[in-house]
Amino acid sequence: MGVKMIAKHFIVEPGSHVSLAKYDAGDTRDMSKADGKNELIAVNERLAVLQELFYATGKYALLIILQGMDTSGKDGVIKNGLAGLNPQGCSVTSFKVPTSEELAHDFLWRIHKAVPARGMVGVFNRSHYEDVLVVRVENLVPPTVWKKRYDAINEFEKMLSDNGVITLKFFLNISKDEQRKRLENRLENPQDHWKFRVSDLKTRDKWDEYMAAYEDALAKCSTDYAPWYIIPSDNKWYRNLMVAQIVAETLEKLELKWPPLEEEAQGIKIS
């Protein structure tokens, strides 16, 4: 399966309706786990070279947004799926409950500050989409407020695109049954106790409401300049591979060239 076919398979076409019930969170497209893990090694090797070229040219910035329900694997994608990225050219930002300072500004203020500079890759673990997800389901602001945010988000991401920021958004689609298994594992495995939060169960109780909120975010905010991809995430190895493949494809499409030797260095002889 070519990389381009992979991206096309998971992209949310702009203006389309999204029903997450129609997406198989356990899909692996008949790929074996062994083959997938071997392919991920190869993709990460490609990513290492592509990122160095991306950094060297300094023409664009790359913003990778990871969203999904608890246990869907945002941390796993960062650690394993994007393992080929050099930390010197990459930043990771985790967005938690807004601070008092952040709440005193518009909802995009804290987001804009974390957008990567040209030449850099920025990964968001959660993002501005929390402001049309959590705030909606938990009734933190009235509908008249959060409904306006879809347009604000699209305009913000368009502004980023116009300024050389390439945005890739991944919804890590996990099934409710698989989430139960992963939460149970956190309860049973002492090494994972620190990951378990009782609040995760309260969020799980509102699964349908969160799915509806995600469907609206995916449908209203997948654009040509900042597309959403729905990634099957019940199988961690496949989830990691698909994200890495799409990132690699995106960088390859730029067709960047290595910067030439600076003029002052032409003809230099080192003794």
C-alpha positions as CSV (number, residue, x, y, z in Angstrom):
1,M,0.0,0.0,0.0
2,G,1.5,3.3,-1.0
3,V,1.8,6.2,1.4
4,K,-0.5,8.4,-0.7
5,M,-3.2,5.7,-0.6
6,I,-2.9,5.7,3.2
7,A,-3.4,9.4,3.6
8,K,-6.4,9.4,1.2
9,H,-8.0,6.5,3.1
10,F,-8.1,8.4,6.4
11,I,-8.6,12.0,5.5
12,V,-11.9,13.8,6.3
13,E,-12.9,15.4,3.0
14,P,-13.8,19.1,3.6
15,G,-17.5,19.7,3.9
16,S,-18.3,16.0,4.4
17,H,-20.6,14.6,7.1
18,V,-18.9,12.4,9.7
19,S,-20.4,9.5,11.5
20,L,-17.8,7.8,13.7
21,A,-20.0,4.7,14.0
22,K,-19.1,3.9,10.4
23,Y,-15.3,3.9,11.2
24,D,-13.7,0.7,12.3
25,A,-11.4,1.5,15.2
26,G,-9.8,-1.9,14.8
27,D,-9.0,-1.7,11.1
28,T,-5.5,-2.7,10.0
29,R,-6.2,-3.1,6.3
30,D,-5.0,-6.7,6.5
31,M,-1.6,-5.8,7.6
32,S,0.2,-8.0,10.1
33,K,1.6,-6.6,13.3
34,A,5.1,-7.9,12.4
35,D,5.0,-6.2,9.0
36,G,3.6,-3.0,10.6
37,K,6.4,-2.8,13.1
38,N,9.1,-3.4,10.5
39,E,7.5,-0.7,8.3
40,L,7.4,1.8,11.1
41,I,11.2,1.4,11.6
42,A,11.7,2.2,7.9
43,V,9.3,5.2,8.1
44,N,11.0,6.6,11.1
45,E,14.3,6.4,9.2
46,R,12.7,8.4,6.4
47,L,11.3,10.9,8.9
48,A,14.8,11.5,10.4
49,V,16.2,12.6,7.0
50,L,13.0,14.5,6.0
51,Q,13.0,16.5,9.3
52,E,16.7,17.4,8.9
53,L,15.9,18.7,5.4
54,F,12.9,20.5,6.8
55,Y,15.0,22.2,9.5
56,A,17.8,23.1,7.1
57,T,15.5,24.9,4.7
58,G,13.5,26.8,7.4
59,K,10.8,27.6,4.9
60,Y,7.8,26.0,6.7
61,A,6.7,24.9,10.2
62,L,4.9,21.7,10.8
63,L,2.1,21.5,13.4
64,I,0.8,18.0,14.4
65,I,-2.3,17.9,16.4
66,L,-3.3,14.8,18.4
67,Q,-6.8,14.4,19.7
68,G,-8.7,11.5,21.1
69,M,-10.5,10.0,24.0
70,D,-8.6,8.9,27.1
71,T,-6.2,6.0,26.4
72,S,-6.4,6.5,22.6
73,G,-2.6,6.8,22.5
74,K,-1.6,10.4,22.1
75,D,1.5,9.8,24.3
76,G,2.2,6.6,22.4
77,V,2.2,8.3,19.0
78,I,4.7,10.9,20.3
79,K,7.0,8.3,21.9
80,N,6.8,5.6,19.2
81,G,5.1,6.8,16.1
82,L,7.2,9.9,15.8
83,A,10.4,8.4,17.3
84,G,12.3,9.4,14.2
85,L,12.0,13.1,14.9
86,N,15.1,14.8,16.4
87,P,14.1,16.4,19.7
88,Q,16.3,19.4,18.8
89,G,13.9,20.3,16.0
90,C,10.7,19.3,17.7
91,S,8.6,20.6,20.6
92,V,5.7,18.9,22.4
93,T,3.0,20.9,24.1
94,S,0.3,19.3,26.3
95,F,-2.8,21.4,26.9
96,K,-4.5,20.8,30.2
97,V,-7.1,22.8,32.1
98,P,-6.5,26.5,31.3
99,T,-4.7,28.5,34.0
100,S,-6.2,31.7,35.4
101,E,-3.9,33.7,33.1
102,E,-5.1,31.7,30.0
103,L,-8.7,32.1,31.0
104,A,-8.2,35.9,31.0
105,H,-7.4,35.8,27.3
106,D,-9.3,34.5,24.2
107,F,-9.3,30.7,23.9
108,L,-6.7,30.7,21.1
109,W,-4.1,32.8,23.0
110,R,-2.3,29.9,24.7
111,I,-2.4,27.9,21.5
112,H,-0.8,30.6,19.3
113,K,2.1,31.0,21.7
114,A,3.0,27.3,21.2
115,V,2.8,27.2,17.4
116,P,6.3,26.1,16.1
117,A,8.6,28.4,14.3
118,R,9.7,27.8,10.7
119,G,12.0,24.8,10.5
120,M,10.5,23.3,13.6
121,V,8.0,20.5,14.2
122,G,5.4,21.1,16.9
123,V,3.2,18.4,18.4
124,F,0.1,19.3,20.4
125,N,-1.2,16.7,22.9
126,R,-4.8,18.0,22.9
127,S,-5.3,21.5,21.5
128,H,-7.7,24.3,20.8
129,Y,-10.3,21.7,19.9
130,E,-10.8,21.1,23.6
131,D,-12.8,24.3,23.4
132,V,-15.4,22.7,21.2
133,L,-15.2,19.3,22.9
134,V,-14.9,19.4,26.7
135,V,-16.5,22.9,27.1
136,R,-19.4,21.7,25.0
137,V,-20.0,18.3,26.7
138,E,-19.4,19.5,30.2
139,N,-21.5,22.7,29.7
140,L,-18.6,25.0,30.7
141,V,-19.8,27.7,28.3
142,P,-23.2,28.3,26.7
143,P,-23.8,27.0,23.1
144,T,-23.9,30.6,21.8
145,V,-20.2,30.7,22.7
146,W,-18.8,27.4,21.6
147,K,-20.7,27.3,18.3
148,K,-18.9,30.4,17.1
149,R,-15.5,28.8,17.8
150,Y,-15.6,26.5,14.7
151,D,-15.3,29.5,12.4
152,A,-12.7,31.1,14.7
153,I,-10.6,27.9,14.5
154,N,-10.9,27.7,10.8
155,E,-9.8,31.3,10.4
156,F,-6.9,30.8,12.8
157,E,-5.7,27.7,11.0
158,K,-6.0,29.5,7.7
159,M,-3.9,32.3,9.0
160,L,-1.2,29.8,10.1
161,S,-1.3,28.2,6.6
162,D,-0.9,31.6,5.0
163,N,2.2,32.1,7.1
164,G,3.9,28.8,6.3
165,V,2.6,26.6,9.0
166,I,1.5,23.1,7.8
167,T,-1.1,21.7,10.0
168,L,-2.0,17.9,10.3
169,K,-4.8,16.9,12.7
170,F,-5.2,13.3,13.9
171,F,-8.2,12.0,15.7
172,L,-7.1,8.7,17.3
173,N,-10.3,6.7,17.0
174,I,-10.5,4.1,19.8
175,S,-13.5,1.9,20.5
176,K,-15.3,2.0,23.8
177,D,-14.5,-1.7,24.4
178,E,-10.8,-1.2,23.8
179,Q,-10.8,1.8,26.1
180,R,-12.3,-0.3,28.8
181,K,-9.5,-2.9,28.4
182,R,-6.9,-0.2,28.6
183,L,-8.4,1.4,31.7
184,E,-8.6,-2.0,33.4
185,N,-5.0,-2.5,32.6
186,R,-4.1,0.7,34.3
187,L,-5.9,-0.5,37.4
188,E,-4.3,-3.9,37.4
189,N,-0.7,-2.9,36.4
190,P,1.2,-1.1,39.3
191,Q,3.5,0.5,36.7
192,D,0.4,2.2,35.1
193,H,-1.4,3.2,38.3
194,W,-0.2,6.8,38.0
195,K,-2.0,7.1,34.6
196,F,-5.4,6.2,36.1
197,R,-7.8,9.0,37.0
198,V,-11.3,8.5,38.4
199,S,-12.3,11.5,36.2
200,D,-11.6,9.3,33.2
201,L,-14.7,7.2,34.1
202,K,-16.8,10.3,34.3
203,T,-15.8,11.2,30.8
204,R,-16.4,7.6,29.6
205,D,-20.0,7.9,30.9
206,K,-20.5,10.7,28.4
207,W,-19.0,8.7,25.5
208,D,-21.9,9.3,23.1
209,E,-21.9,13.1,23.8
210,Y,-18.2,13.2,23.2
211,M,-18.5,11.3,19.9
212,A,-21.2,13.8,18.8
213,A,-18.8,16.7,19.7
214,Y,-15.9,15.1,17.8
215,E,-18.1,14.4,14.7
216,D,-19.0,18.1,14.5
217,A,-15.4,19.2,15.0
218,L,-14.1,16.8,12.3
219,A,-16.9,17.8,9.9
220,K,-16.7,21.5,10.4
221,C,-13.0,21.9,10.7
222,S,-11.4,19.6,8.1
223,T,-10.1,21.9,5.4
224,D,-7.7,21.8,2.5
225,Y,-5.2,23.8,4.5
226,A,-5.6,21.9,7.8
227,P,-7.1,18.4,7.2
228,W,-8.3,16.0,9.8
229,Y,-7.4,12.3,9.6
230,I,-9.4,9.6,11.5
231,I,-6.8,7.0,12.6
232,P,-7.9,3.5,13.7
233,S,-6.3,3.2,17.2
234,D,-7.4,-0.1,18.8
235,N,-4.1,-1.5,17.6
236,K,-1.3,0.7,18.8
237,W,1.3,-0.5,16.2
238,Y,-1.1,0.4,13.4
239,R,-2.0,3.7,14.9
240,N,1.6,4.7,15.2
241,L,2.5,3.6,11.7
242,M,-0.4,5.5,10.0
243,V,0.4,8.8,11.7
244,A,4.1,8.4,10.9
245,Q,3.3,7.5,7.2
246,I,1.1,10.6,6.8
247,V,3.6,12.9,8.3
248,A,6.3,11.5,6.1
249,E,4.1,11.8,3.0
250,T,3.4,15.4,3.9
251,L,7.1,16.3,4.1
252,E,7.9,14.5,0.9
253,K,5.2,16.4,-1.0
254,L,7.1,19.7,-0.2
255,E,9.9,18.5,-2.5
256,L,12.4,20.5,-0.5
257,K,16.0,20.8,-1.7
258,W,19.1,21.0,0.5
259,P,20.4,24.6,0.8
260,P,23.5,25.3,-1.3
261,L,26.9,26.0,0.1
262,E,27.0,29.7,1.1
263,E,28.8,32.0,-1.4
264,E,31.6,32.9,0.9
265,A,32.5,29.2,1.3
266,Q,32.9,28.6,-2.5
267,G,36.3,27.4,-3.4
268,I,37.6,27.2,0.2
269,K,40.5,24.9,0.9
270,I,40.9,23.5,4.4
271,S,44.5,22.9,5.3
